[in-house]
Structure formats: C-alpha cells, structure tokens
Amino acid sequence: MRDFETTRRGALAAVAGLLATPALAQAWPDRPIRLVIPFPAGGPTDVYARFYAERMTAELGQSVVTENRGGAGGAIGAMEVARARPDGNTLLFGTASTHALYNLVTRQPQYDAAKDFQAVATLGGGPLCWLAHPGQPGTLADFLAKARTARPPLAYGSPGTGTLMHLATEILKREAGGVEINHIPYRGAAPAMNDLVAGTLALAVNTLGAGLALHQSGRARMLAVASAARAPQAPEVPTAAEALGRPGFTAVLWHAVFAPPGLPPAVLARLSAATNAALSDAAFRTRLNAAGIEPAAPGTPGSAAAYIAAEQARYRPIVEAIRPELDA
C-alpha cells in the first residue's frame, strides 16, 4: 500500500509539472531578462547584442537588459550564465569564440560549450575581411604573390592568438598554397588597426563592420571579405572565395543566444519564436546590414546546435595544426 501511495504521489507530481509548463510559458517573462554579453562594450558583439535586446524587448513585451561581463576571452560571462537558474531570465549572447573555439583552443576549459548550455538560436554576424596598408598591392592575389617572395616575411595582425580572425587567416594561408605571412597577435583589434594604418603591419584581419570605415576613407584597402556573396556595403571588394579561387570559403564571427541547461521547453519555444520574428523583420535586417552584420535566417534550437557543432568540426583541423603556437 505504501508503494502504491508513493507511486500515486509521484504520478500526480509529474502531471502537475506538465500542467505547469504551459502556465510557466504564459507567465514568462514576468520580470526583466538579463542578456549577458561576455565581452567589453564597444565591439561588434556588443553592437549586435544591443540591437537584439531592443528588438526582443518589443517582441516579448518585457525589458531585455544587456550586461557586459568581459574577461578570459568570453569565458567569465559564459560561465556566469551556465550556472544561472534555467528560468529564461538569464541569457548569453555567445559567439563563435565562446562556443565553437573555446573548447578547441583552451587546454583546460572551464565549461563545455555543448553540455553546459541550451542553444536558442543562431543570429548571424560579421564576415571577416582582410585589409592591407595602401602601400601594399591592391588585390589579394598580388599581395599573396608578394608575400611568397618577401624576405623577411610580411606580417599580419589579429586581435589575439586563438581568435577566429587568427584561425581564419591561417586557413586562408593554407588555401593559398601555404604562403608564409607571420602572425602578430594584439590585445584586441583596435591596436592592430592602428599599426596597419601607420604602416607597421602589411595586413590585418577584422570584421567587415569594423573595417569598412578604414576602407572607405582610403586609410586601408580591403582585399577580400569572407562572406558567401559580395557585401552590399563594399560591392567592389571580392569575396575571399573569388580571390582565392576556392568556392565555399567563408569565415563569420557569428553570434548565438544561449540559456542555461534545463530550460523549460515552453520557455525555449517562446524564446525561439520571438527571435525568429525579429530575424524575419525587414527593418531589423536592414539595420543589421548597415552595421556590417549579416543576419541569419530563422531557425530552431536544434538547427542552432547543429550549426555550432559543424563550426567546431570545421576549425578543429587548423587548431590541431597550429597547436604549438597556441600553447606557446
């Protein structure tokens, strides 16, 4: 009898939980939502996150408040969200760095990008571009030809070792036949851009949005953009695939929204639907394009997780190839 009573109570509790899920979805969000940006203010991730928060505030009828929690290459902010209550009130504006590259480049990672988060949606992001000093050759093909014979070797600057910009440029070098261009890691993109304009660097890599002003002012020349098609903001610049003759070559500093694991399915579904509504809005997409951001197509949490896993698999070979540099 006692076993029967225990079973009955367990069944009633389970049913109550199922009945509570729609109620939770209807009640949520009942207070402001915290969107953690795991990088300092002012960068491309911060810009997109604030656009997204503004749009989601309108979609959900509740304030979405951004909070910058930079440090350790995004790991500090990411871990804070992973440990938060899975109630939909704390979200992470993650990136390729925090969820495709972190577990690849970090020898002792403090979180598992797949297991410690619930993917909500991929949002698209900024395609990378390569910019040369105006005194360098004006096309990527000519720049690479010069690099093959330059002694000492030419150098390129990135925002840091193990960043997407670094890894994508190493892939570009291999796609170009293994050309030698030395890597100089900086503490962020801005110092690298300053040295490029000053002529200390021959080449630098950044996002399209960050590189457009330099290109348009003539202080640097954009040689290629790593998007699937030419960027409408700079249609004269070939894609990297065109310039290299390597169809399919792209590199995007993409963004995605994550929640702590264990998020109620109904809350996840509402978050996904609200994000898809934002990504389907023409005015929102136009605003992103103006900032050099390519928005993603609407999707599902499952498609987001699959995309992130594919990006990890894509960059794993280059990480293994340059492991000595990463560990230095």
Secondary structure, 3 states (H helix, E strand, C coil): CHHHHHHHHHHHHHHHHHHHHHHHHHHCCCCCEEEEECCCCCCHHHHHHHHHHHHHHHHHCCCEEEEECCCHHHHHHHHHHHCCCCCCCEEEEEEHHHHHHHHHHCCCCCCCCCCCCEEEEEEEEEEEEEEECCCCCCCHHHHHHHHHHCCCCCEEEECCCCCHHHHHHHHHHHHCCCCCCEEEECCCHHHHHHHHHHCCCCEEEEEHHHHHHHHHHCCCEEEEECCCCCCCCCCCCCEHHHHHCCCCCCCEEEEEEEECCCCCHHHHHHHHHHHHHHHCCHHHHHHHHHCCCEECCCCCHHHHHHHHHHHHHHHHHHHHHCHHHHHC
